[in-house]
Each structure stands twice: as structure tokens, then as C-alpha cells.
Amino acid sequence: MRLERRTAVKVPEIIALFWVVKVLTTAFGESVSDYSVHQFDPVLAVIAGFVVFAASLALQLSLRRYIAWAYWLCVAMVAVFGTMAADVTHVKFKVPYAASTTAFAIVLAIVFVAWDRVERTLSIHTVDTLRRELFYWATVTATFALGTASGDMVAITLHLGYFWAGILFLGLICIPAIAWRAFGLNAIVAFWWAYVLTRPLGASLADWLGKPKAVGGLGLGDGVVGGVLLAIIVVLVAYLSVTRVDARRTPTPASRR
């Protein structure tokens, strides 16, 4: 398969609903990951998470255009597996959240540098070849792992708690939007800045809803929260599939930075 073969742009238009579904999938990933590793054998849960993630990614890569349900299935499974990867680093190998946050930040920086060096752009509007799509999904996976580690660091290590950690990340995610609109911040920088922050925002929301009251949550249960989030995501993605409001209408020049 040629890495440079052109396809239609394989990612959706960035509309308001994109950010809503993105935050919901991150919350879903947190809930499902926590539920799975506590209800089943953790090793088998991680292996199963990886298998489903790999299958959904293979499906996404095989398509020639953006298909809403396939794209968001892949994002949801990245959320589940990325959460598991970050949690295993802390629980299994006893790596402090501060150290794992730093490590995942370095990994993300390396992916960004490699992507920019090879393709001369980090814009999602140019994800129209297999190689660019591979860079895109590597970046997405790294942002999920980083967001999981940083969210847990703020909520647990810094003792802010799930609710106030969520409020903090909600405030932080508004900064790139304001900077882009009011001060002309580069759109690519603003997008990836906000994209990284959707992960700890969604994770904090899921943990606040699902975790026991003794640790600062509402005690609804990870399984219940994950099920409700899944139902909402299915409805929203079905809407996107039917209306195609986030599908690109015109091609975008691949060389745009």
C-alpha cells in the first residue's frame, strides 16, 4: 500500500459538535477502561482493548473517505486503549503521574516534530494520504495517553479532586479558542492545544460521575456512566452519519500549512 496515495481528507470538519463528541468519547474511554480492568483480569482487558483498537484503526485506514461511525469508533477505542496504557504505566509499573505525564509529553512532541519534518504541516485539513493518516492517529493516541496521565496528576497527585480538576481543564480549554478568535493564534496550534485538553476534561468528568463518594465522585459507577455515554455518542454519531454536516464539501490543497 503506497503511503503517498491520495484519498479524500479522512477527518471531519471541526464544528461545535466535533468537540462535544470528542469530550464524550474521552469520558467514555475513561469509564470503560476503569470498569474493564476492575471487573475482569487486567491483562486480558488490556489485550482485548488493544485488539479492538487495532481492528477499528485497520478499518479506518482501509476507507477512502471520511465515514462518521468508523472515525468515531476509532477515536473511542483510542480513548479506551490510551487510558489503559497510561493507567498500566502507573498501576503496574508504579511510575508517578508526574513522570508519566512528562514522558508522554515528550512522546507527543517527537510525533509532532516527525510529522512536521516529513509532511511540512500539522494541519488536519491535509490528512489525505496513508502516511499523514498514520501520523494523525499516532498523535491522537499520544494525546490520549498524555491527557490521562495529566488529568490523574492534577486530580490525585495535586489533590484537586475530580470535580475541580474538570473545572480547571474546562477553563484551560477555553484559552486556545479565545486566543485564536481574539488574538490571531495559529489555528493549528489552537486546535492541537484544545485537542490535548479534551482528554483530561473528559476523564475528570467521567471520574467525578462514576467514582465512589469516598474519593470525591458521585458514586454512579463506571459501568453505568460508560453505558450512558455510549448511548449518547451513538445518537450523536448517527446524526452525523445521516446529515453529514461534518463531511468536507470541497477538497483542501494538500500543501496548506
C-alpha positions, -999 to 999 in steps of 0.1 A, spaced: 0 0 0 15 33 -11 19 58 18 16 87 -6 -15 76 -24 -41 104 -23 -75 99 -8 -103 123 3 -95 140 36 -102 114 62 -111 136 92 -143 156 99 -148 193 97 -142 209 130 -177 221 140 -191 226 175 -205 190 176 -170 177 170 -158 190 203 -189 177 221 -184 141 207 -147 143 214 -151 151 251 -178 124 254 -155 98 238 -127 107 262 -151 103 292 -164 70 277 -128 57 274 -121 66 310 -152 48 323 -149 17 301 -112 13 309 -117 16 346 -147 -7 346 -129 -33 325 -97 -36 345 -116 -38 377 -143 -63 366 -121 -86 345 -85 -97 345 -65 -65 338 -40 -82 314 -69 -97 294 -87 -64 295 -57 -46 281 -51 -72 254 -88 -71 244 -87 -33 243 -57 -34 220 -73 -59 197 -104 -39 193 -84 -7 189 -62 -23 162 -93 -36 143 -110 -2 144 -78 15 132 -74 -10 104 -110 -4 93 -104 34 94 -72 32 74 -89 10 47 -115 36 39 -111 61 11 -131 89 26 -145 101 60 -172 78 74 -185 92 107 -192 60 125 -159 44 115 -139 75 125 -156 79 159 -154 42 166 -116 45 162 -115 76 184 -135 58 211 -112 28 210 -81 50 211 -97 66 242 -102 31 259 -67 18 250 -49 51 256 -64 52 290 -54 16 297 -18 23 286 -15 53 309 -31 36 338 -9 4 334 22 27 335 12 39 369 -6 9 385 16 -19 372 50 -2 369 45 23 398 55 52 376 44 85 393 19 106 374 43 135 371 69 112 354 44 96 330 30 130 321 64 142 312 72 111 293 40 111 272 45 149 266 80 141 251 65 113 230 38 137 217 65 163 209 85 137 190 55 127 169 47 163 161 83 170 151 85 139 129 51 147 113 62 183 105 96 172 92 82 147 68 50 164 57 58 200 63 24 205 80 5 195 111 -29 206 97 -57 180 99 -70 195 67 -43 177 48 -48 142 61 -53 128 26 -26 101 24 -19 70 44 13 83 58 -4 115 70 -32 95 85 -7 73 103 9 104 118 -25 117 127 -35 86 146 -1 84 163 -7 119 175 -42 112 187 -30 81 207 -2 102 223 -27 129 232 -50 104 250 -21 89 270 -8 124 279 -43 136 288 -50 106 310 -17 110 329 -20 148 333 -56 145 344 -48 120 371 -18 140 382 -40 171 387 -69 153 404 -49 129 426 -13 140 430 -21 177 433 -52 168 454 -75 190 434 -102 163 431 -122 152 400 -147 180 400 -123 209 404 -98 192 380 -127 192 355 -134 229 361 -97 237 357 -94 219 324 -127 235 312 -111 269 318 -79 259 301 -96 246 270 -112 280 265 -78 297 263 -69 285 228 -104 293 215 -102 328 228 -66 333 217 -75 321 182 -105 343 178 -93 374 196 -56 374 192 -50 355 160 -33 324 175 -22 300 147 -52 277 140 -31 245 140 -16 254 174 -50 263 188 -66 230 175 -40 207 190 -38 227 223 -76 222 227 -74 186 215 -50 176 241 -71 192 269 -103 174 258 -88 142 273 -82 153 309 -115 173 307 -135 142 297 -117 119 321 -123 142 350 -160 144 341 -162 106 339 -143 100 372 -164 126 390 -196 109 379 -185 73 383 -161 71 412 -173 65 448 -182 94 470 -154 85 494 -128 96 467 -147 127 455 -171 112 429 -209 109 428 -208 72 430 -229 63 399 -204 36 389 -180 34 359 -202 8 342 -234 30 344 -215 61 333 -199 43 304 -232 29 292 -250 62 293 -221 79 275 -221 52 248 -259 57 242 -254 95 238 -224 90 215 -243 65 193 -272 90 189 -248 119 180 -227 99 156 -259 86 139 -270 122 134 -236 130 119 -238 99 96 -272 108 84 -268 146 80 -231 146 70 -229 181 85 -192 175 93 -182 160 60 -160 181 38 -177 195 7 -146 207 -12 -111 195 -14 -84 213 5 -49 219 -10 -26 193 5 2 218 8 -16 242 31 2 247 64 
